Amino acid sequence: MTAPPDRRLGQLIARLRAAAWDLTPEEIADAVWLASWVTPEAAPTAEPAERAGGTRPETSRPQAADGGTGSVPSDAPDGRTAVRHAERSGPVALHADGGRQSTARAREAGAFPIRVPMAASLPGLLDLQRALRPLRGYRSLAAPPPGPLDEDATADQAARTGVLRPLYHRGEARPAAMQLLMDVSPSMVVWERMREELRQVCAQLGVFRDVQVRYLHRGDDGAPLVGTSAVAGRARRPRPADQFRDPTGRSLTLVISDCVGPLWQEGRAQRLLHHWSLTAPLAVVQPLPPRLWPRTALPADAGLLVRDPTTGGPPGFHPDGYGPPPAPGALPVPVLLPTRDALGSWARLLAGPGRTTVHGAAGWVLPGHP
């Protein structure tokens, strides 16, 4: 007779505890769920003579793709090429080839842990670097900072006018800085690796004079705060977001967010974007697919983004579809997928020497966003 499910579960937990496996309830639930989908394999039979004599059984040959024994052809030099091909034909088990194990559990399993590379969150990091390379040509309309003191011109002016006023050499335009602003709402935890890879892309590009990673928090009173740590109260305390606004336009900001957190639902994040985009280029990197954008607090439409570097300010936007015009005072904020095409279009928009038009997506934000 089959035991009741609750009794079998109790037996499983008791055996796990007897084996000194300290598992959490979530891990046990995952193991039970996974066991329902895994078909148990037949236990390998070992010859008694080999087990009793303590000799090691011969390693089984990899099975060939046609169902054979995977034997090495005689024409293969040294048999290595054929063996490598057979080993690549299917999954193999990683196990310890003898040696002393560090723990009793490893000795029983006959295996040891290894580290394997984690899959990248962003597709084609080198392609992303090439797409962002046009930002090398971005220049702000703000006057460059003054150069070193011009002693001769200062002395000449003082002799002629009797007024000592320092004169400086003309400063050179400096490369732009990049600010990555990561939303710390609970739903953004899974995208932290994507943020790190985007930081690596910007830092290794060699285009920006500085790359800073900051985090967007929600204060106790609901106001947006910006800090250098994802955990509030750790390292430096978050400060009011207005302190990180660049009035010169020499810094670019990419806000990484799915636009569904509390700051977005309350309209505070949209008001922040409106204020910041008045003086410096800004865009939202949206990790969710476009079919989900209408369900976020920053729905974006496809259309044409237009920028004229001689006038400054945020870009213009002409939606592809027909709909009601934006509310008075609304500004478009580019919304980008973390892909080569989207980031490359944004880079060409900012770096164009004249009036530039690219196809992209944008969402509207208001100074008093509801």
C-alpha positions as CSV (number, residue, x, y, z in Angstrom):
1,M,0.0,0.0,0.0
2,T,1.3,3.5,-0.9
3,A,1.9,5.8,2.0
4,P,0.0,9.1,2.2
5,P,1.8,12.0,0.7
6,D,2.4,13.8,4.0
7,R,3.9,10.6,5.5
8,R,6.3,10.2,2.6
9,L,7.3,13.9,2.9
10,G,8.0,13.4,6.5
11,Q,10.2,10.4,5.7
12,L,12.1,12.4,3.1
13,I,12.8,15.2,5.6
14,A,13.9,12.8,8.3
15,R,16.3,11.1,5.8
16,L,17.7,14.4,4.7
17,R,18.3,15.4,8.4
18,A,19.9,12.1,9.1
19,A,22.3,12.7,6.1
20,A,23.3,16.0,7.7
21,W,21.8,18.0,4.8
22,D,20.7,21.3,6.3
23,L,18.1,22.4,3.7
24,T,15.6,25.2,3.9
25,P,11.9,24.5,3.4
26,E,12.2,26.3,0.0
27,E,15.0,24.0,-1.1
28,I,13.1,20.9,0.0
29,A,10.0,22.1,-1.9
30,D,12.2,22.6,-5.0
31,A,13.7,19.2,-4.7
32,V,10.2,17.5,-4.4
33,W,9.0,19.4,-7.5
34,L,12.1,18.5,-9.5
35,A,11.8,14.9,-8.5
36,S,8.4,14.7,-10.1
37,W,9.9,15.6,-13.4
38,V,13.0,13.5,-13.3
39,T,12.9,9.9,-14.5
40,P,15.2,7.7,-12.2
41,E,18.0,6.0,-14.1
42,A,18.8,2.4,-13.7
43,A,21.6,1.8,-11.2
44,P,24.8,0.6,-12.9
45,T,25.7,-3.0,-12.1
46,A,29.3,-3.7,-11.1
47,E,31.0,-7.0,-11.4
48,P,31.6,-8.6,-8.0
49,A,35.1,-9.6,-8.9
50,E,36.1,-6.0,-9.6
51,R,34.4,-4.7,-6.4
52,A,35.9,-7.3,-4.2
53,G,39.4,-7.0,-5.7
54,G,39.4,-3.2,-5.3
55,T,40.3,-2.7,-8.9
56,R,38.9,0.3,-10.7
57,P,36.3,-0.5,-13.4
58,E,37.4,0.5,-16.9
59,T,36.0,3.9,-18.1
60,S,33.2,3.3,-20.5
61,R,33.7,4.6,-24.0
62,P,31.5,7.4,-25.2
63,Q,28.5,6.3,-27.3
64,A,28.6,7.3,-30.9
65,A,25.9,9.4,-32.5
66,D,24.7,6.4,-34.6
67,G,24.1,4.3,-31.5
68,G,27.4,2.3,-31.7
69,T,30.1,1.9,-29.1
70,G,32.0,4.9,-30.1
71,S,35.1,2.9,-31.0
72,V,38.1,4.9,-32.4
73,P,38.6,4.3,-36.1
74,S,42.0,2.9,-37.1
75,D,42.7,5.7,-39.5
76,A,42.5,8.4,-36.8
77,P,46.0,9.5,-35.7
78,D,46.5,8.4,-32.1
79,G,42.7,8.2,-31.8
80,R,42.5,11.7,-30.2
81,T,40.5,13.5,-32.9
82,A,37.8,10.8,-32.9
83,V,37.6,10.7,-29.1
84,R,37.2,14.5,-28.9
85,H,34.4,14.3,-31.5
86,A,32.7,11.6,-29.6
87,E,32.9,13.4,-26.3
88,R,31.4,16.5,-27.8
89,S,28.4,14.5,-29.2
90,G,26.5,14.5,-25.9
91,P,26.6,15.5,-22.2
92,V,29.1,13.9,-19.9
93,A,29.4,13.6,-16.2
94,L,32.2,15.5,-14.3
95,H,33.8,13.4,-11.6
96,A,36.9,13.3,-9.5
97,D,39.6,11.0,-10.9
98,G,40.7,9.7,-7.6
99,G,42.6,11.9,-5.1
100,R,41.7,13.0,-1.6
101,Q,38.4,14.7,-1.1
102,S,38.0,17.5,1.4
103,T,34.6,16.5,2.9
104,A,32.8,13.2,3.6
105,R,30.0,14.2,1.4
106,A,32.3,14.7,-1.6
107,R,33.9,11.3,-0.9
108,E,30.5,9.6,-1.0
109,A,29.5,11.3,-4.2
110,G,32.8,10.8,-5.9
111,A,32.6,14.4,-7.3
112,F,33.8,17.9,-6.6
113,P,32.3,21.3,-7.3
114,I,33.7,23.4,-10.1
115,R,33.1,27.0,-11.3
116,V,31.6,27.6,-14.8
117,P,31.2,30.9,-16.6
118,M,27.8,32.5,-16.2
119,A,25.8,33.4,-19.2
120,A,25.8,37.1,-20.2
121,S,22.7,39.1,-19.6
122,L,23.4,41.5,-22.5
123,P,23.7,39.9,-26.0
124,G,27.0,40.7,-27.7
125,L,29.0,43.0,-25.4
126,L,31.4,43.9,-28.2
127,D,28.6,44.9,-30.4
128,L,27.2,47.1,-27.7
129,Q,30.6,48.9,-27.4
130,R,30.6,49.5,-31.2
131,A,27.1,50.8,-31.0
132,L,27.9,53.4,-28.3
133,R,31.2,54.5,-30.0
134,P,29.5,57.5,-31.7
135,L,29.1,59.1,-28.3
136,R,32.8,60.1,-28.7
137,G,31.5,63.0,-30.8
138,Y,28.9,64.3,-28.3
139,R,29.5,67.9,-27.2
140,S,27.5,70.0,-24.8
141,L,26.3,73.5,-25.6
142,A,27.7,74.8,-22.3
143,A,31.0,76.6,-22.6
144,P,34.0,74.5,-21.7
145,P,35.7,75.1,-18.4
146,P,38.4,77.8,-18.5
147,G,42.0,76.8,-19.2
148,P,45.1,77.9,-17.3
149,L,45.7,81.5,-16.3
150,D,47.0,83.7,-19.2
151,E,49.6,85.7,-17.3
152,D,50.6,87.9,-20.2
153,A,47.1,88.9,-21.1
154,T,46.3,89.6,-17.4
155,A,49.3,91.8,-16.9
156,D,48.7,93.7,-20.2
157,Q,45.1,94.4,-19.2
158,A,46.1,95.5,-15.7
159,A,48.6,98.0,-17.2
160,R,46.1,99.5,-19.6
161,T,43.0,99.7,-17.3
162,G,44.5,99.7,-13.8
163,V,42.1,96.8,-12.9
164,L,43.6,93.5,-12.0
165,R,41.2,90.9,-13.4
166,P,42.5,87.4,-14.2
167,L,42.2,86.2,-17.8
168,Y,42.4,82.5,-18.8
169,H,43.3,80.6,-21.9
170,R,40.4,79.1,-23.7
171,G,39.5,75.7,-22.3
172,E,39.1,72.5,-24.4
173,A,35.9,70.6,-24.6
174,R,36.0,67.6,-22.3
175,P,34.5,64.2,-23.0
176,A,31.2,63.5,-21.5
177,A,30.6,61.5,-18.3
178,M,28.2,58.6,-18.0
179,Q,25.9,58.1,-15.0
180,L,24.1,54.7,-14.7
181,L,21.1,55.2,-12.3
182,M,19.8,51.8,-11.2
183,D,16.2,51.6,-9.8
184,V,16.3,49.6,-6.5
185,S,12.6,48.6,-6.5
186,P,12.1,44.9,-5.6
187,S,11.4,43.8,-9.2
188,M,14.8,45.1,-10.4
189,V,16.9,42.7,-8.3
190,V,17.1,40.2,-11.2
191,W,18.6,42.9,-13.5
192,E,21.6,43.7,-11.3
193,R,23.9,41.7,-13.5
194,M,22.7,43.5,-16.6
195,R,23.6,46.8,-14.9
196,E,27.1,45.6,-14.2
197,E,27.6,44.4,-17.7
198,L,26.4,47.8,-19.0
199,R,28.9,49.5,-16.7
200,Q,31.7,47.3,-18.1
201,V,30.7,48.2,-21.6
202,C,30.8,52.0,-20.9
203,A,34.0,51.8,-18.9
204,Q,35.9,49.8,-21.5
205,L,34.7,51.9,-24.3
206,G,37.2,54.7,-23.6
207,V,34.7,57.4,-24.6
208,F,33.6,58.8,-21.2
209,R,35.9,60.7,-18.8
210,D,34.0,59.0,-16.0
211,V,31.5,56.3,-15.4
212,Q,29.5,56.4,-12.2
213,V,26.9,53.9,-10.9
214,R,24.3,55.3,-8.6
215,Y,21.0,53.9,-7.2
216,L,17.6,55.4,-7.1
217,H,15.8,55.0,-3.8
218,R,12.5,56.0,-2.4
219,G,12.8,57.9,0.9
220,D,10.6,57.5,3.9
221,D,8.5,60.5,2.7
222,G,8.3,59.1,-0.8
223,A,10.9,61.6,-2.3
224,P,13.4,60.1,-4.8
225,L,16.9,59.8,-3.3
226,V,20.1,58.9,-5.1
227,G,23.0,57.0,-3.4
228,T,26.1,55.0,-4.2
229,S,24.8,51.7,-2.7
230,A,21.8,49.6,-3.5
231,V,21.1,49.2,0.3
232,A,19.8,52.3,2.0
233,G,21.9,53.3,5.0
234,R,25.0,51.4,3.8
235,A,28.2,53.2,2.9
236,R,27.0,56.8,2.1
237,R,23.4,57.7,2.9
238,P,21.3,58.6,-0.2
239,R,20.9,62.2,-0.9
240,P,18.2,64.2,-2.6
241,A,18.1,63.4,-6.3
242,D,18.4,67.1,-7.4
243,Q,22.0,67.2,-6.1
244,F,22.9,64.8,-9.0
245,R,21.3,66.8,-11.7
246,D,23.9,68.2,-14.3
247,P,23.0,71.7,-15.3
248,T,25.9,71.9,-17.9
249,G,24.8,68.9,-20.1
250,R,28.2,67.3,-19.9
251,S,26.9,64.1,-18.3
252,L,24.7,61.5,-19.9
253,T,22.3,59.5,-17.7
254,L,20.9,56.0,-18.4
255,V,18.1,55.1,-15.9
256,I,17.8,51.3,-15.7
257,S,14.3,50.5,-14.6
258,D,11.2,48.4,-15.5
259,C,9.1,51.4,-14.5
260,V,6.7,49.5,-12.2
261,G,8.1,50.4,-8.7
262,P,6.5,52.7,-6.2
263,L,8.3,55.8,-7.4
264,W,6.8,55.3,-10.9
265,Q,3.3,54.5,-9.6
266,E,3.3,57.7,-7.7
267,G,4.6,59.8,-10.6
268,R,7.7,60.9,-8.7
269,A,10.2,59.2,-11.0
270,Q,8.5,60.8,-14.1
271,R,8.8,64.2,-12.5
272,L,12.5,63.6,-11.8
273,L,13.1,62.6,-15.4
274,H,11.3,65.7,-16.6
275,H,13.5,68.0,-14.5
276,W,16.8,66.3,-15.4
277,S,16.1,66.1,-19.1
278,L,15.8,69.8,-19.4
279,T,19.6,70.3,-19.0
280,A,21.3,67.0,-19.9
281,P,20.6,64.0,-22.2
282,L,18.7,61.2,-20.5
283,A,17.2,57.9,-21.5
284,V,15.5,54.9,-19.8
285,V,16.9,51.4,-20.4
286,Q,13.9,49.2,-20.1
287,P,14.7,45.4,-19.7
288,L,11.1,44.3,-20.2
289,P,10.0,43.4,-23.8
290,P,8.0,46.1,-25.7
291,R,4.7,44.1,-25.5
292,L,4.8,44.8,-21.7
293,W,5.5,48.5,-21.8
294,P,1.9,49.6,-21.9
295,R,1.4,47.9,-18.6
296,T,4.2,49.9,-16.9
297,A,4.0,53.5,-15.5
298,L,6.0,54.8,-18.5
299,P,4.3,53.5,-21.6
300,A,6.3,54.2,-24.7
301,D,5.4,54.5,-28.4
302,A,7.5,54.0,-31.5
303,G,8.3,57.0,-33.6
304,L,11.0,59.4,-34.7
305,L,13.3,61.1,-32.3
306,V,14.7,64.4,-33.5
307,R,17.6,66.4,-32.0
308,D,19.1,69.7,-33.1
309,P,22.4,70.3,-31.3
310,T,22.3,74.0,-31.9
311,T,19.2,74.6,-29.8
312,G,19.9,72.1,-26.9
313,G,17.3,70.7,-24.6
314,P,15.5,67.4,-24.9
315,P,14.8,65.8,-28.3
316,G,11.6,66.1,-30.2
317,F,9.4,63.1,-30.8
318,H,6.9,62.3,-33.6
319,P,4.9,59.1,-32.9
320,D,4.3,56.6,-35.7
321,G,0.6,56.2,-34.8
322,Y,-2.2,58.6,-34.5
323,G,-3.4,59.6,-31.1
324,P,-4.2,62.5,-28.8
325,P,-1.4,65.1,-28.6
326,P,0.7,65.1,-25.4
327,A,-0.3,67.3,-22.5
328,P,1.1,70.9,-22.4
329,G,4.6,70.8,-20.9
330,A,5.2,67.1,-21.6
331,L,8.7,66.1,-22.6
332,P,9.7,62.9,-24.5
333,V,12.1,60.6,-22.8
334,P,13.8,57.9,-25.0
335,V,13.0,54.4,-23.9
336,L,15.7,51.8,-25.0
337,L,15.9,48.1,-25.0
338,P,19.4,46.9,-23.8
339,T,20.3,46.0,-27.4
340,R,22.8,47.1,-30.0
341,D,20.2,48.7,-32.3
342,A,18.4,50.7,-29.6
343,L,21.6,52.0,-27.8
344,G,23.2,52.6,-31.2
345,S,20.3,54.8,-32.4
346,W,20.4,56.8,-29.2
347,A,24.2,57.3,-29.5
348,R,23.8,58.5,-33.1
349,L,21.0,60.9,-32.0
350,L,23.3,62.6,-29.5
351,A,26.5,62.6,-31.5
352,G,25.1,63.9,-34.8
353,P,26.8,67.1,-36.0
354,G,23.6,68.6,-37.2
355,R,19.9,68.0,-37.0
356,T,19.6,64.2,-36.6
357,T,16.6,61.9,-36.8
358,V,16.5,58.3,-35.7
359,H,13.7,55.8,-35.2
360,G,13.1,54.7,-31.6
361,A,10.6,54.8,-28.7
362,A,9.8,57.4,-26.1
363,G,7.5,58.0,-23.2
364,W,6.0,61.3,-22.1
365,V,6.7,62.8,-18.7
366,L,5.2,65.9,-17.1
367,P,6.5,68.4,-14.6
368,G,3.6,67.6,-12.3
369,H,3.2,63.9,-13.4
370,P,0.2,62.4,-11.6
